[in-house]
Amino acid sequence: MPATDLETIVSLCKRRGFIFPAAEIYGGFANTYDYGPLGVELKRNIRDAWWQAMVRERDDVVGLDAALITHPRVWVASGHVATFNDPLVDCKKCHLRWRLDHIEEGQYGPVKRDAAGNVLCPNDGGELTEPRQFNLMFKTQIGTVADDASMAYLPPETAQGIFINFENVVNSMRRKLPFGIAQTRVSFRNEITPGKFIFRTLEFEQMEMEYFCFPPKDRENPAEYLALHKAWIDARLSWYRDTLGIDASRLRVRYHEKEELSHYSAATADVEYLFPWGWGELEGIAARTDLDLTAHGNESGHPLTYFDEETKEHIVPWVIEPAAGLTRTLAVTMLEAYTEEPDEKGENRVVLKFRPNVAPVKLAVLPLSKNEALRPFARKVFDLVRPLWMTQYDETQSIGRRYRRQDEIGTPICITIDFQSVGEGGQPGDEAVTLRDRDTQSQVRVPLSSLVATLRERLPGC
Ligand code: GAP
């Protein structure tokens, strides 16, 4: 069973060094979070797993790392300046500010309405102001003079950095259609009604890929384009299931209704997860047609086209975009891994059952006690494995408590060193260690000489 309430995860994240509320010593800073020593490892591992599947294991996708702050006209061409807005309303009584669409979707509980059917404040039932459109992009200033010419935006997505580099990648990498460009990076959105921990934050990381293909022969009925869209939906769904180990019963694909589609998209499907509060988006897979390349071509005066050797024509490719949230996926990975179950003694234990590939710490080297006689061999084992896998060394407190601590941070394997390993009373040790499995709690003895080979088998993809 995954965690059924968010508070449990929020508290574990802070207690065990995954995620801290930002700037707590200054009283906190709403909807921003700092990733602690284990959070940063977990985030890196999820990002690496995505990069492995999307770039390294494919010969039709390459990577990119475009500048965060770029020409402001990029955001004019993309439509973000004109249309990347949320409808905001204020309560005339308690003065709280809300996103009207979120109230109407029932995100704050049953929708309250007055006699005329107008939506009321979810907090105190007060009357709401008329909605105002609020642009979600953060503005910043380049240089020392604050005027319009020096204004720039923090990126609200990674996609546009990919589009404006389309020609650079085609020319430098001699790419033929179809091919993709992938990028993982931080994005910023001035979200007004955020909340739900790291589900919706001001600053978050995305993992996006733009897959460029030939325009369909029949633009009105683009069957092959929609089949490609469907293939990417299937591929992304199975990544969550097979690579991250998310239970299929808590994943679904939801196609957007026409009126729901983003300003750029001809068709979009979301991969959704069943959060403790209901279904929520993990990733959007959008069929963006040729909108972005055409828009940047028009805005810049520099057409972004591809030369089709067969027809000898310059064409504008169409695009499929799988756009995932890294930090949101991290929240799901935590929720999904959380388990409470009996330990060896029948007492309740908390375990994060991460797949080994994403677990922040892969191994813990635990001498049975602080006894000096155990330390040299334990340090030898530690020195052997730590260049290969993220490993903790811990000799304080009872072995049972140390197992519990490693269970709670999701370490797949503990390596225990005891007196049988080092010898006792003049008898030589067997130079073997005990491997304790996090999930089954079973223990096996392994000679030091075959330790690395055994661990390689038991930590696939690490
Ligand atoms: N380029 C397309 C794009 O950005 P999106 O659906 O707005 O599409 C993609 O964002 C993913 O980014 C979402 O599915 C979600 O996982 C993540 N995301 C978006 N806004 C977020 C926020 N404020 N906080 C955390 N994650 C966010």
Boltz pocket constraint, residues with backbone or C-beta under 6 A from the ligand:
constraints:
  - pocket:
      binder: B
      contacts: [[A, 156], [A, 157], [A, 158], [A, 159], [A, 189], [A, 191], [A, 198], [A, 199], [A, 200], [A, 201], [A, 202], [A, 203], [A, 204], [A, 205], [A, 206], [A, 208], [A, 281], [A, 282], [A, 283], [A, 284], [A, 323], [A, 324], [A, 325], [A, 326], [A, 327], [A, 328], [A, 329]]
      max_distance: 6.0
